[in-house]
Amino acid sequence: MAESVIRIGILTVRQEKTGFWKKLQSPVLLKEEFVTQAEIKVAELVWTAEELLRLPLGFRRLIYERGKRFLSRLHCDGIAPDGETTQMLSLNEEENGGIILPITPQVMKLCVFSFRERIKGKKVCLKSRTLTEMDEPVVDAICPWVEALVICTEEKTKAQELADRICNDYGFEPQVRGYDAILTTPILIDLDGGSLKIGDENPIDGMEVFLDLQEYQVNQRLFFQDLEIPWADSPPTFWMQGKKRLTRR
């Protein structure tokens, strides 16, 4: 497995009670380490949730800060409490959620596949300013379903070469237009903006992805939103404006 570039720290509480001296000598212990999309280090506060809830809130938060310092010394890029620890700290208990990102060209083909029945037989506009992101997997995900295709780009020469290849492979030749052309096609796939618009409906404008934390429940959106975690192997859930969940892949 490739070396992780991001290290995540999770703070959890102990399930079994320990004695007073154990708490005094080692208030925080490294419980386990594993690697998913990032390197994960789990530190355990040697109190149970029940024990901590009997302590004043200020003292509980001092213990939490001790745990954060422990994980900071292990060079964690992001540190978060798990669900039980969040309740113990009386933190804002938002619903656990993943990170909402634009739909990347690498997963646009999954989005197209998910909605292929609504795209099938339609005229589609595919926008990409430089065609850099318009790779074969994306094009080959779209062409089997559509009736016609318009490519809007600033790279018209490259687009015409692509149109010739599509004509040979799929039996129809796409139109090539300027990037800012105003079109009324029923389907708009914007690779630069990371969105897919179907008819007059709001565009599917993002995806929610999750870091694999195994059994640990953490509000990832709250704690890990700004970390550059590699999401390539994270199955997305696609979102529509207003964040209405549409489908899970």
LUMMAR-245866 format. One record per atom (N, C-alpha, C, O, CB): x, y, z; residue in one letter. Coordinates in pm, whole numbers, padded with zeros to 5 digits, always signed. Glycine has a CB too. Example, Ala and Ser with C-alpha at 12.3 -4.5 7.8 and 13.67 -1.06 7.14 Angstrom:
BEGIN
+01319-00569+00780a;+01230-00450+00780a;+01320-00330+00780a;+01424-00332+00846a;+01131-00447+00905a;+01285-00225+00708s;+01367-00106+00714s;+01290+00003+00787s;+01341+00114+00804s;+01408-00060+00572s;
// end
This chain:
BEGIN
+00084-00119+00000m;+00000+00000+00000m;+00088+00124+00000m;+00189+00128+00069m;-00095+00001+00122m;+00050+00225-00077a;+00129+00347-00085a;+00132+00419+00049a;+00037+00411+00128a;+00074+00439-00193a;+00241+00488+00074e;+00255+00560+00198e;+00152+00672+00206e;+00133+00747+00109e;+00397+00617+00212e;+00085+00684+00322s;-00017+00788+00338s;+00049+00923+00357s;+00154+00934+00420s;-00108+00756+00458s;-00013+01025+00302v;+00038+01160+00319v;-00040+01235+00426v;+00002+01342+00469v;+00033+01236+00187v;-00152+01181+00468i;-00235+01245+00569i;-00247+01151+00689i;-00267+01030+00674i;-00376+01280+00512i;-00235+01208+00808r;-00248+01129+00930r;-00364+01186+01011r;-00366+01305+01043r;-00114+01130+01014r;-00460+01102+01044i;-00582+01140+01115i;-00577+01085+01257i;-00538+00971+01279i;-00708+01089+01041i;-00616+01168+01353g;-00625+01124+01492g;-00768+01120+01539g;-00844+01214+01517g;-00544+01214+01582g;-00806+01011+01605i;-00941+00997+01662i;-00928+00976+01812i;-00847+00895+01858i;-01019+00879+01595i;-01007+01047+01888l;-01011+01030+02033l;-01136+00953+02071l;-01247+00988+02032l;-01007+01166+02105l;-01116+00847+02149t;-01230+00767+02196t;-01217+00747+02346t;-01115+00782+02406t;-01236+00630+02122t;-01320+00692+02408v;-01319+00667+02552v;-01311+00517+02578v;-01341+00436+02491v;-01446+00727+02620v;-01269+00483+02695r;-01250+00342+02732r;-01385+00277+02761r;-01476+00341+02813r;-01157+00330+02854r;-01396+00151+02728q;-01520+00077+02754q;-01522+00014+02893q;-01629-00004+02951q;-01540-00031+02648q;-01403-00021+02948e;-01395-00084+03080e;-01327+00011+03178e;-01235+00084+03141e;-01317-00219+03073e;-01372+00009+03301k;-01317+00100+03402k;-01175+00061+03441k;-01138-00057+03439k;-01407+00101+03527k;-01096+00161+03475t;-00961+00139+03527t;-00948+00209+03661t;-01032+00292+03697t;-00852+00190+03427t;-00842+00175+03736g;-00822+00235+03867g;-00771+00377+03861g;-00733+00428+03755g;-00728+00151+03945g;-00770+00441+03976f;-00730+00582+03986f;-00585+00601+03941f;-00554+00696+03869f;-00748+00632+04129f;-00496+00511+03985w;-00354+00529+03954w;-00328+00512+03804w;-00240+00578+03749w;-00270+00430+04033w;-00403+00426+03740k;-00390+00410+03596k;-00426+00540+03524k;-00359+00581+03429k;-00481+00295+03545k;-00531+00604+03571k;-00572+00731+03512k;-00466+00838+03535k;-00440+00920+03447k;-00707+00777+03570k;-00405+00835+03652l;-00305+00936+03686l;-00177+00916+03606l;-00117+01012+03558l;-00275+00931+03835l;-00135+00789+03592q;-00008+00759+03525q;-00018+00772+03372q;+00071+00827+03308q;+00038+00618+03562q;-00126+00721+03315s;-00140+00720+03169s;-00281+00759+03130s;-00362+00672+03097s;-00104+00580+03112s;-00313+00888+03133p;-00450+00931+03104p;-00492+00910+02959p;-00611+00905+02928p;-00466+01075+03139p;-00394+00897+02869v;-00423+00875+02727v;-00330+00767+02676v;-00210+00769+02703v;-00407+01007+02644v;-00386+00672+02600l;-00306+00563+02543l;-00334+00551+02394l;-00444+00582+02348l;-00337+00429+02616l;-00235+00506+02319l;-00257+00475+02178l;-00328+00340+02171l;-00273+00238+02212l;-00122+00472+02097l;-00451+00340+02119k;-00532+00219+02117k;-00501+00133+01995k;-00480+00013+02008k;-00679+00254+02120k;-00499+00193+01874e;-00472+00118+01753e;-00437+00212+01638e;-00459+00333+01645e;-00594+00031+01715e;-00381+00154+01533e;-00346+00226+01411e;-00390+00142+01292e;-00381+00019+01295e;-00192+00257+01404e;-00438+00208+01187f;-00471+00138+01063f;-00466+00238+00949f;-00459+00359+00972f;-00613+00070+01072f;-00468+00188+00826v;-00457+00273+00708v;-00575+00246+00615v;-00601+00131+00580v;-00322+00248+00634v;-00646+00351+00575t;-00749+00342+00470t;-00709+00444+00363t;-00607+00425+00297t;-00896+00371+00528t;-00788+00550+00343q;-00742+00656+00253q;-00636+00742+00321q;-00570+00822+00253q;-00860+00742+00208q;-00619+00729+00450a;-00521+00802+00528a;-00469+00710+00638a;-00523+00601+00659a;-00581+00933+00588a;-00366+00753+00705e;-00316+00678+00821e;-00397+00721+00943e;-00402+00840+00974e;-00163+00701+00843e;-00458+00627+01012i;-00546+00658+01125i;-00480+00613+01254i;-00433+00500+01265i;-00685+00589+01108i;-00476+00703+01353k;-00428+00671+01486k;-00541+00697+01585k;-00597+00807+01589k;-00301+00754+01522k;-00574+00597+01664v;-00683+00609+01761v;-00624+00614+01901v;-00555+00521+01943v;-00784+00491+01748v;-00652+00723+01972a;-00608+00737+02111a;-00727+00719+02202a;-00838+00761+02171a;-00541+00876+02136a;-00702+00654+02315e;-00810+00622+02410e;-00789+00697+02540e;-00684+00686+02604e;-00816+00470+02436e;-00890+00774+02579l;-00892+00833+02712l;-00926+00721+02810l;-01018+00644+02785l;-00995+00952+02722l;-00853+00711+02921v;-00870+00593+03007v;-00986+00608+03105v;-00986+00546+03211v;-00742+00566+03083v;-01082+00691+03071w;-01208+00700+03143w;-01318+00641+03055w;-01310+00647+02932w;-01241+00847+03181w;-01420+00585+03117t;-01538+00546+03042t;-01626+00670+03024t;-01608+00769+03095t;-01617+00430+03113t;-01720+00664+02929a;-01811+00777+02909a;-01892+00803+03037a;-01917+00918+03073a;-01906+00749+02790a;-01931+00696+03104e;-02008+00710+03229e;-01927+00784+03335e;-01980+00872+03403e;-02051+00571+03284e;-01798+00749+03350e;-01713+00816+03448e;-01696+00963+03414e;-01703+01049+03503e;-01577+00748+03456e;-01674+00992+03288l;-01651+01131+03247l;-01775+01218+03267l;-01764+01335+03304l;-01608+01136+03102l;-01892+01160+03243l;-02014+01238+03256l;-02043+01277+03401l;-02123+01367+03427l;-02132+01160+03200l;-01977+01210+03495r;-01993+01247+03637r;-01900+01361+03677r;-01911+01416+03787r;-01967+01125+03727r;-01807+01397+03587l;-01711+01505+03615l;-01765+01638+03564l;-01847+01639+03472l;-01574+01474+03551l;-01721+01749+03622p;-01760+01881+03569p;-01716+01895+03423p;-01614+01840+03383p;-01698+01994+03654p;-01794+01968+03345l;-01766+01984+03202l;-01627+02042+03179l;-01556+01999+03087l;-01872+02072+03136l;-01586+02139+03260g;-01455+02199+03243g;-01344+02098+03259g;-01245+02102+03185g;-01435+02311+03342g;-01357+02005+03354f;-01256+01902+03375f;-01255+01803+03259f;-01149+01757+03216f;-01281+01829+03508f;-01374+01772+03207r;-01382+01682+03092r;-01307+01742+02973r;-01237+01670+02901r;-01529+01655+03054r;-01322+01871+02953r;-01257+01934+02839r;-01106+01944+02857r;-01031+01943+02760r;-01316+02073+02815r;-01061+01954+02982l;-00917+01949+03008l;-00860+01812+02969l;-00750+01803+02913l;-00888+01979+03156l;-00935+01707+03000i;-00892+01571+02963i;-00889+01557+02811i;-00798+01496+02755i;-00987+01464+03025i;-00990+01615+02745y;-00993+01610+02598y;-00872+01682+02538y;-00812+01633+02443y;-01123+01674+02546y;-00838+01797+02595e;-00720+01870+02546e;-00594+01789+02566e;-00502+01795+02484e;-00708+02005+02617e;-00588+01713+02675r;-00473+01625+02698r;-00465+01520+02586r;-00356+01489+02537r;-00483+01556+02837r;-00579+01467+02548g;-00582+01369+02439g;-00540+01431+02307g;-00469+01367+02230g;-00721+01310+02426g;-00583+01554+02279k;-00544+01621+02155k;-00393+01645+02151k;-00331+01631+02046k;-00619+01754+02140k;-00334+01683+02265r;-00189+01705+02268r;-00115+01574+02242r;-00011+01572+02176r;-00147+01764+02405r;-00169+01464+02295f;-00109+01332+02273f;-00105+01300+02123f;-00003+01256+02072f;-00188+01223+02350f;-00217+01323+02053l;-00222+01294+01909l;-00141+01395+01829l;-00087+01361+01724l;-00368+01294+01861l;-00133+01518+01876s;-00051+01618+01807s;+00096+01576+01808s;+00167+01599+01710s;-00066+01756+01873s;+00140+01515+01918r;+00280+01469+01925r;+00305+01354+01828r;+00420+01325+01794r;+00315+01426+02068r;+00197+01287+01784l;+00209+01182+01683l;+00194+01239+01542l;+00182+01164+01445l;+00104+01072+01707l;+00195+01372+01531h;+00196+01443+01403h;+00067+01422+01322h;+00072+01408+01200h;+00315+01398+01320h;-00046+01420+01391c;-00174+01406+01321c;-00213+01539+01256c;-00202+01644+01318c;-00286+01358+01419c;-00257+01532+01131d;-00299+01650+01057d;-00438+01697+01098d;-00469+01816+01089d;-00296+01623+00909d;-00522+01604+01142g;-00656+01637+01187g;-00691+01550+01306g;-00659+01431+01307g;-00759+01619+01074g;-00757+01606+01406i;-00791+01533+01528i;-00940+01553+01555i;-00990+01665+01546i;-00705+01580+01649i;-01010+01446+01589a;-01153+01455+01612a;-01196+01356+01720a;-01137+01249+01732a;-01231+01430+01482a;-01298+01391+01799p;-01356+01294+01892p;-01454+01204+01819p;-01518+01247+01722p;-01426+01366+02008p;-01468+01080+01864d;-01572+00995+01808d;-01707+01032+01870d;-01714+01126+01950d;-01539+00844+01831d;-01812+00960+01834g;-01947+00997+01877g;-01964+01000+02028g;-02021+01096+02081g;-02045+00902+01820g;-01916+00897+02099e;-01930+00893+02244e;-01855+01007+02310e;-01905+01070+02404e;-01880+00758+02299e;-01735+01035+02261t;-01654+01142+02318t;-01718+01277+02292t;-01712+01366+02376t;-01512+01138+02262t;-01779+01294+02174t;-01848+01418+02142t;-01961+01444+02242t;-01978+01557+02289t;-01903+01413+01999t;-02039+01340+02274q;-02148+01355+02370q;-02094+01388+02509q;-02150+01471+02580q;-02232+01227+02376q;-01983+01323+02545m;-01923+01347+02676m;-01878+01492+02691m;-01882+01548+02801m;-01805+01253+02698m;-01835+01552+02581l;-01785+01690+02585l;-01897+01792+02568l;-01873+01912+02578l;-01682+01710+02477l;-02018+01744+02543s;-02133+01832+02517s;-02103+01926+02402s;-02140+02044+02406s;-02169+01912+02643s;-02036+01873+02298l;-02009+01952+02179l;-02134+01956+02092l;-02232+01886+02118l;-01890+01894+02101l;-02130+02039+01989n;-02241+02050+01896n;-02262+01915+01827n;-02176+01872+01750n;-02216+02161+01792n;-02373+01849+01854e;-02394+01714+01804e;-02464+01717+01668e;-02580+01677+01656e;-02476+01632+01904e;-02393+01766+01566e;-02448+01761+01432e;-02448+01617+01383e;-02371+01534+01431e;-02368+01853+01336e;-02534+01590+01286e;-02539+01456+01228e;-02406+01424+01160e;-02350+01507+01087e;-02656+01443+01128e;-02355+01303+01184n;-02232+01262+01118n;-02249+01272+00968n;-02354+01235+00915n;-02192+01120+01159n;-02149+01320+00899g;-02158+01334+00755g;-02022+01331+00692g;-01920+01351+00758g;-02229+01461+00718g;-02021+01306+00562g;-01897+01306+00487g;-01863+01445+00436g;-01924+01544+00477g;-01905+01209+00372g;-01765+01450+00346i;-01720+01576+00290i;-01792+01599+00157i;-01795+01510+00072i;-01566+01577+00271i;-01849+01717+00139i;-01918+01750+00015i;-01818+01818-00079i;-01760+01921-00044i;-02043+01841+00041i;-01800+01761-00198l;-01704+01810-00297l;-01774+01826-00432l;-01878+01765-00454l;-01583+01713-00309l;-01717+01906-00522p;-01767+01905-00660p;-01748+01767-00720p;-01660+01692-00679p;-01694+02012-00747p;-01832+01733-00818i;-01816+01605-00886i;-01691+01613-00971i;-01683+01695-01063i;-01943+01569-00973i;-01593+01530-00943t;-01468+01534-01018t;-01486+01461-01152t;-01570+01372-01163t;-01353+01471-00937t;-01408+01498-01252p;-01417+01428-01380p;-01394+01278-01365p;-01449+01198-01441p;-01316+01485-01479p;-01311+01240-01268q;-01282+01098-01249q;-01406+01018-01208q;-01417+00899-01238q;-01174+01081-01144q;-01500+01082-01139v;-01621+01010-01098v;-01745+01058-01174v;-01855+01010-01148v;-01644+01027-00949v;-01729+01153-01268m;-01845+01197-01346m;-01907+01080-01420m;-02029+01075-01437m;-01804+01306-01445m;-01825+00984-01464k;-01880+00868-01535k;-01972+00788-01443k;-02068+00728-01491k;-01768+00778-01588k;-01945+00784-01312l;-02035+00717-01218l;-02167+00793-01208l;-02274+00733-01201l;-01969+00704-01080l;-02157+00925-01207c;-02278+01007-01201c;-02362+00984-01325c;-02484+00966-01316c;-02242+01156-01186c;-02298+00986-01442v;-02369+00963-01568v;-02432+00824-01568v;-02547+00808-01609v;-02274+00977-01690v;-02358+00725-01521f;-02411+00588-01517f;-02533+00580-01426f;-02630+00511-01457f;-02302+00489-01470f;-02527+00651-01312s;-02639+00647-01217s;-02767+00704-01276s;-02877+00660-01241s;-02604+00724-01091s;-02753+00801-01368f;-02870+00868-01425f;-02885+00839-01573f;-02944+00919-01646f;-02861+01018-01402f;-02832+00726-01617r;-02830+00696-01761r;-02970+00684-01820r;-02989+00719-01936r;-02753+00569-01787r;-03067+00636-01743e;-03203+00622-01797e;-03265+00758-01827e;-03351+00768-01914e;-03291+00544-01698e;-03222+00862-01755r;-03276+00996-01778r;-03196+01070-01886r;-03241+01173-01937r;-03275+01077-01648r;-03079+01019-01920i;-02996+01078-02025i;-03019+01009-02159i;-02997+01068-02264i;-02849+01070-01986i;-03062+00886-02153k;-03074+00802-02273k;-03161+00868-02380k;-03273+00911-02353k;-03131+00665-02235k;-03107+00874-02504g;-03181+00928-02616g;-03192+01078-02620g;-03267+01132-02702g;-03315+00872-02615g;-03119+01149-02533k;-03127+01295-02527k;-03007+01358-02598k;-02906+01292-02624k;-03134+01342-02381k;-03020+01487-02628k;-02908+01566-02679k;-02835+01626-02560k;-02896+01690-02475k;-02957+01677-02778k;-02705+01605-02555v;-02625+01641-02438v;-02520+01745-02478v;-02457+01734-02583v;-02558+01517-02376v;-02502+01845-02391c;-02392+01940-02405c;-02285+01904-02302c;-02314+01892-02183c;-02441+02088-02386c;-02163+01885-02350l;-02051+01850-02264l;-01953+01967-02265l;-01894+01999-02369l;-01981+01718-02311l;-01934+02033-02148k;-01851+02153-02140k;-01718+02122-02073k;-01713+02060-01968k;-01924+02263-02063k;-01610+02167-02136s;-01477+02158-02077s;-01390+02263-02146s;-01364+02253-02266s;-01416+02013-02092s;-01344+02361-02072r;-01274+02474-02132r;-01151+02431-02211r;-01131+02476-02324r;-01233+02573-02024r;-01068+02342-02153t;-00942+02303-02218t;-00941+02158-02264t;-00843+02113-02324t;-00827+02325-02124t;-01048+02084-02237l;-01057+01940-02268l;-00961+01854-02184l;-00953+01733-02204l;-01028+01918-02415l;-00890+01917-02092t;-00795+01841-02010t;-00864+01729-01934t;-00810+01619-01921t;-00724+01934-01911t;-00984+01757-01885e;-01056+01659-01804e;-01148+01569-01887e;-01212+01479-01833e;-01137+01729-01698e;-01155+01594-02016m;-01245+01514-02099m;-01170+01391-02149m;-01135+01381-02267m;-01299+01598-02219m;-01147+01297-02058d;-01071+01178-02094d;-01163+01071-02153d;-01285+01086-02150d;-00995+01123-01972d;-01105+00966-02204e;-01182+00861-02271e;-01287+00796-02181e;-01399+00773-02227e;-01090+00755-02324e;-01255+00764-02053p;-01360+00703-01970p;-01485+00788-01956p;-01596+00735-01955p;-01305+00675-01833p;-01468+00922-01946v;-01585+01010-01936v;-01664+01008-02065v;-01786+00989-02065v;-01542+01154-01902v;-01595+01026-02177v;-01662+01028-02308v;-01730+00893-02334v;-01844+00889-02382v;-01561+01059-02421v;-01662+00784-02303d;-01717+00652-02330d;-01832+00617-02236d;-01910+00526-02264d;-01609+00548-02320d;-01842+00689-02124a;-01957+00669-02036a;-02081+00739-02090a;-02193+00697-02062a;-01926+00719-01894a;-02061+00846-02167i;-02172+00928-02216i;-02226+00880-02351i;-02347+00869-02370i;-02129+01072-02226i;-02135+00852-02444c;-02174+00830-02584c;-02270+00712-02608c;-02355+00724-02696c;-02052+00809-02665c;-02260+00600-02535p;-02354+00491-02565p;-02500+00525-02537p;-02589+00457-02587p;-02317+00370-02486p;-02526+00630-02457w;-02663+00657-02414w;-02729+00770-02491w;-02852+00775-02500w;-02664+00690-02269w;-02650+00862-02548v;-02707+00986-02597v;-02744+00976-02745v;-02691+00892-02818v;-02610+01101-02576v;-02835+01063-02787e;-02874+01071-02928e;-02780+01164-03004e;-02749+01138-03120e;-03019+01120-02942e;-02736+01272-02940a;-02648+01370-03003a;-02565+01436-02895a;-02601+01435-02777a;-02729+01476-03084a;-02453+01493-02937l;-02359+01551-02841l;-02305+01682-02897l;-02269+01691-03014l;-02243+01453-02809l;-02299+01785-02811v;-02235+01913-02844v;-02119+01930-02747v;-02138+01921-02625v;-02337+02033-02835v;-02000+01956-02800i;-01883+01979-02716i;-01854+02128-02715i;-01828+02187-02820i;-01759+01898-02768i;-01857+02189-02597c;-01830+02332-02583c;-01693+02350-02518c;-01671+02306-02405c;-01940+02402-02499c;-01602+02414-02589t;-01464+02423-02542t;-01393+02539-02611t;-01440+02590-02713t;-01389+02292-02567t;-01280+02578-02554e;-01193+02676-02620e;-01092+02606-02712e;-01028+02671-02795e;-01118+02761-02516e;-01079+02474-02698e;-00983+02397-02778e;-01057+02328-02892e;-01078+02206-02889e;-00907+02293-02690e;-01095+02406-02994k;-01180+02352-03099k;-01109+02249-03186k;-01171+02153-03233k;-01232+02464-03185k;-00979+02268-03209t;-00906+02171-03291t;-00902+02034-03223t;-00929+01931-03286t;-00762+02221-03319t;-00868+02033-03094k;-00866+01908-03019k;-01006+01848-03012k;-01023+01726-03020k;-00811+01930-02876k;-01107+01934-02999a;-01245+01885-02990a;-01287+01819-03121a;-01358+01718-03119a;-01340+01999-02956a;-01244+01874-03234q;-01280+01814-03362q;-01216+01677-03378q;-01277+01585-03432q;-01238+01906-03478q;-01091+01663-03331e;-01027+01531-03333e;-01105+01432-03248e;-01122+01316-03285e;-00881+01541-03282e;-01151+01479-03132l;-01233+01393-03045l;-01364+01358-03113l;-01411+01244-03106l;-01259+01462-02909l;-01425+01456-03180a;-01551+01432-03249a;-01534+01327-03358a;-01622+01244-03377a;-01606+01562-03309a;-01421+01331-03430d;-01395+01232-03534d;-01382+01092-03473d;-01432+00994-03530d;-01267+01267-03612d;-01317+01083-03358r;-01303+00952-03292r;-01439+00899-03246r;-01467+00780-03259r;-01207+00963-03171r;-01524+00989-03194i;-01658+00948-03151i;-01739+00901-03270i;-01815+00805-03261i;-01730+01065-03079i;-01724+00971-03383c;-01796+00933-03505c;-01758+00791-03548c;-01843+00711-03586c;-01768+01033-03619c;-01629+00762-03543n;-01582+00629-03581n;-01630+00522-03484n;-01667+00412-03526n;-01429+00626-03588n;-01631+00554-03354d;-01663+00454-03252d;-01813+00436-03230d;-01859+00326-03201d;-01598+00491-03122d;-01891+00548-03243y;-02031+00544-03203y;-02129+00579-03315y;-02250+00571-03295y;-02052+00637-03088y;-02079+00617-03430g;-02167+00636-03544g;-02239+00767-03552g;-02331+00781-03632g;-02265+00530-03545g;-02202+00866-03471f;-02257+01000-03487f;-02145+01101-03460f;-02053+01074-03383f;-02380+01024-03389f;-02154+01218-03523e;-02049+01318-03507e;-02098+01432-03421e;-02196+01498-03456e;-02002+01370-03644e;-02032+01457-03309p;-02072+01569-03224p;-02048+01703-03290p;-01959+01717-03374p;-01999+01564-03092p;-02127+01802-03252q;-02100+01940-03291q;-01993+01997-03199q;-01984+01957-03083q;-02230+02027-03286q;-01913+02089-03248v;-01812+02158-03168v;-01848+02306-03163v;-01860+02371-03267v;-01668+02137-03225v;-01866+02359-03043r;-01902+02500-03024r;-01804+02566-02928r;-01725+02497-02862r;-02048+02514-02971r;-01808+02699-02919g;-01725+02772-02825g;-01767+02745-02681g;-01880+02703-02655g;-01732+02921-02853g;-01678+02768-02589y;-01704+02735-02448y;-01823+02813-02393y;-01900+02760-02313y;-01580+02764-02362y;-01838+02937-02434d;-01945+03022-02381d;-02072+03020-02466d;-02161+03103-02447d;-01896+03165-02369d;-02082+02927-02559a;-02202+02917-02643a;-02325+02894-02556a;-02320+02819-02458a;-02188+02802-02746a;-02434+02959-02591i;-02561+02945-02517i;-02645+02838-02588i;-02686+02856-02702i;-02639+03082-02509i;-02668+02728-02518l;-02741+02615-02577l;-02862+02582-02492l;-02870+02620-02375l;-02650+02492-02590l;-02956+02512-02552t;-03078+02473-02479t;-03093+02321-02478t;-03205+02270-02479t;-03203+02538-02543t;-02982+02249-02476t;-02990+02103-02471t;-03051+02059-02338t;-03030+02125-02236t;-02850+02039-02491t;-03126+01949-02338p;-03190+01906-02214p;-03093+01855-02107p;-03128+01849-01989p;-03289+01798-02245p;-02972+01819-02148i;-02872+01769-02053i;-02746+01853-02067i;-02696+01874-02178i;-02841+01617-02077i;-02694+01902-01955l;-02569+01977-01954l;-02474+01910-01855l;-02505+01898-01737l;-02593+02127-01916l;-02358+01867-01906i;-02254+01809-01821i;-02137+01906-01821i;-02070+01924-01923i;-02211+01664-01870i;-02113+01968-01707d;-02007+02068-01694d;-01891+02005-01618d;-01894+01995-01495d;-02059+02198-01622d;-01788+01963-01691l;-01675+01898-01626l;-01593+01996-01543l;-01539+01958-01439l;-01586+01832-01729l;-01583+02121-01587d;-01507+02219-01510d;-01577+02255-01379d;-01513+02269-01275d;-01485+02346-01593d;-01710+02269-01386g;-01785+02306-01267g;-01825+02188-01180g;-01868+02207-01067g;-01907+02380-01306g;-01811+02067-01232g;-01846+01948-01154g;-01994+01935-01131g;-02037+01912-01018g;-01775+01951-01023g;-02075+01949-01238s;-02220+01938-01221s;-02284+01877-01344s;-02226+01877-01453s;-02281+02077-01192s;-02405+01825-01325l;-02484+01766-01431l;-02625+01820-01418l;-02687+01806-01312l;-02483+01608-01425l;-02678+01884-01524k;-02813+01941-01519k;-02903+01864-01614k;-02870+01846-01731k;-02811+02093-01555k;-03016+01820-01563i;-03113+01743-01640i;-03240+01825-01654i;-03310+01848-01555i;-03141+01605-01574i;-03272+01869-01777g;-03393+01947-01800g;-03396+02075-01717g;-03295+02145-01707g;-03515+01863-01768g;-03511+02104-01659d;-03528+02225-01579d;-03500+02201-01432d;-03516+02292-01350d;-03667+02280-01597d;-03460+02079-01397e;-03435+02049-01257e;-03305+02114-01208e;-03220+02153-01288e;-03428+01898-01236e;-03293+02126-01076n;-03169+02176-01020n;-03055+02082-01058n;-03076+01961-01068n;-03179+02190-00866n;-02935+02136-01078p;-02825+02047-01118p;-02780+01957-01004p;-02790+01991-00886p;-02707+02129-01167p;-02730+01841-01043i;-02660+01756-00949i;-02522+01818-00937i;-02441+01808-01029i;-02654+01603-00996i;-02495+01883-00824d;-02384+01977-00818d;-02275+01937-00720d;-02187+02018-00689d;-02435+02112-00782d;-02278+01817-00670g;-02174+01778-00578g;-02184+01633-00540g;-02278+01563-00578g;-02179+01863-00455g;-02085+01588-00464m;-02085+01450-00415m;-02038+01449-00271m;-01953+01529-00232m;-01995+01359-00504m;-02093+01359-00194e;-02050+01340-00056e;-01964+01215-00051e;-02004+01108-00097e;-02172+01330+00041e;-01845+01229+00006v;-01754+01115+00016v;-01714+01096+00162v;-01716+01190+00242v;-01628+01137-00074v;-01678+00973+00195f;-01651+00939+00334f;-01513+00878+00349f;-01471+00795+00268f;-01757+00843+00387f;-01443+00920+00452l;-01319+00857+00491l;-01353+00729+00566l;-01438+00731+00655l;-01231+00952+00579l;-01289+00619+00532d;-01314+00492+00598d;-01247+00491+00734d;-01125+00477+00744d;-01264+00373+00512d;-01327+00507+00840l;-01276+00507+00977l;-01309+00377+01049l;-01305+00370+01172l;-01333+00625+01054l;-01343+00274+00972q;-01383+00145+01027q;-01501+00165+01121q;-01602+00220+01079q;-01265+00075+01100q;-01492+00122+01247e;-01613+00129+01331e;-01630+00264+01400e;-01728+00283+01473e;-01610+00020+01435e;-01539+00356+01381y;-01544+00483+01454y;-01636+00583+01383y;-01621+00607+01263y;-01402+00543+01470y;-01730+00640+01458q;-01825+00737+01403q;-01777+00878+01435q;-01770+00917+01552q;-01968+00714+01459q;-01744+00954+01332v;-01691+01089+01349v;-01761+01181+01250v;-01787+01143+01136v;-01536+01092+01327v;-01793+01301+01294n;-01849+01401+01202n;-01736+01451+01113n;-01663+01543+01150n;-01916+01519+01280n;-01721+01391+00996q;-01608+01420+00910q;-01616+01560+00851q;-01515+01628+00835q;-01599+01318+00798q;-01738+01604+00821r;-01754+01737+00762r;-01709+01845+00860r;-01654+01947+00820r;-01901+01761+00722r;-01732+01821+00988l;-01698+01920+01090l;-01548+01926+01115l;-01493+02034+01137l;-01770+01888+01220l;-01480+01811+01110f;-01340+01806+01153f;-01240+01791+01039f;-01126+01836+01052f;-01322+01695+01248f;-01279+01730+00927f;-01181+01695+00825f;-01203+01767+00692f;-01137+01735+00593f;-01184+01546+00801f;-01294+01865+00688q;-01333+01930+00562q;-01213+01990+00487q;-01208+01985+00364q;-01434+02039+00590q;-01117+02046+00561d;-01008+02119+00496d;-00883+02035+00473d;-00782+02088+00427d;-00972+02238+00579d;-00887+01907+00504l;-00769+01822+00485l;-00764+01769+00341l;-00867+01736+00283l;-00769+01705+00586l;-00645+01762+00287e;-00627+01714+00150e;-00618+01561+00150e;-00513+01503+00122e;-00500+01776+00086e;-00729+01498+00181i;-00734+01352+00189i;-00755+01297+00048i;-00838+01350-00026i;-00848+01304+00285i;-00683+01193+00009p;-00706+01133-00124p;-00839+01057-00127p;-00855+00957-00057p;-00589+01039-00161p;-00933+01106-00207w;-01068+01048-00209w;-01089+00952-00325w;-01202+00910-00349w;-01170+01159-00216w;-00984+00915-00398a;-01000+00838-00522a;-01075+00708-00501a;-01149+00666-00590a;-00865+00808-00582a;-01059+00644-00387d;-01124+00514-00363d;-01250+00527-00279d;-01299+00428-00225d;-01027+00420-00294d;-01304+00648-00269s;-01422+00670-00186s;-01548+00671-00272s;-01565+00763-00352s;-01410+00802-00108s;-01636+00572-00259p;-01761+00574-00337p;-01843+00698-00303p;-01866+00725-00185p;-01845+00445-00311p;-01889+00775-00404p;-01961+00898-00374p;-02112+00878-00361p;-02169+00783-00416p;-01933+01000-00480p;-02174+00968-00288t;-02318+00989-00292t;-02339+01121-00363t;-02282+01222-00322t;-02383+00988-00147t;-02419+01125-00470f;-02437+01248-00546f;-02547+01334-00483f;-02645+01282-00430f;-02470+01217-00694f;-02529+01466-00490w;-02619+01561-00426w;-02675+01658-00527w;-02611+01690-00628w;-02548+01636-00315w;-02796+01706-00500m;-02859+01807-00583m;-02860+01938-00505m;-02849+01936-00382m;-03004+01764-00624m;-02872+02053-00573q;-02878+02181-00503q;-02984+02173-00394q;-03093+02119-00416q;-02910+02297-00602q;-02952+02226-00277g;-03037+02209-00162g;-02997+02085-00084g;-03053+02056+00022g;-03182+02200-00203g;-02898+02010-00138k;-02842+01892-00072k;-02947+01784-00048k;-02951+01723+00059k;-02780+01932+00059k;-03031+01761-00148k;-03125+01649-00144k;-03051+01525-00193k;-02998+01524-00304k;-03252+01678-00232k;-03048+01421-00111r;-02975+01302-00150r;-03046+01232-00265r;-03167+01213-00262r;-02959+01207-00032r;-02970+01195-00366l;-03029+01134-00484l;-03002+00983-00491l;-03094+00903-00506l;-02976+01202-00609l;-02878+00946-00481t;-02845+00804-00497t;-02713+00774-00432t;-02633+00865-00408t;-02842+00766-00645t;-02690+00650-00404r;-02562+00609-00345r;-02499+00506-00437r;-02566+00413-00483r;-02580+00552-00199r;-02370+00523-00463r;-02297+00428-00545r;-02202+00351-00456r;-02128+00264-00504r;-02220+00500-00660r;
// end
